[in-house]
Amino acid sequence: MTSLWNRKSFLAGLLILITLAAYIPAMQGGFVWGDDDYVPANTTLKSWQGLGQIWLSPSTTPQYYPLVFSSFWLG
């Protein structure tokens, strides 16, 4: 039983490492298309009041996706 558990743990760890290695090039990529309007140029994402505006004022962001913009606000 222990050797089976060790083998599964090894394979799970290997899968995680391969997945992370596949995403390394994407981590160094920049913004594309309209992303500049959504993140760097969006002043709502830079203040505590902006978080409330994301949820309570739909016209504050280019599109009303409060969960998405809240995650941008956290980053």
PyMOL commands that set and color helices and strands:
alter all, ss='L'
color gray80, all
select helices_A, chain A and resi 2-27+35-38+43-46+48-56+58-60+66-74
alter helices_A, ss='H'
color red, helices_A
deselect
rebuild
show_as cartoon
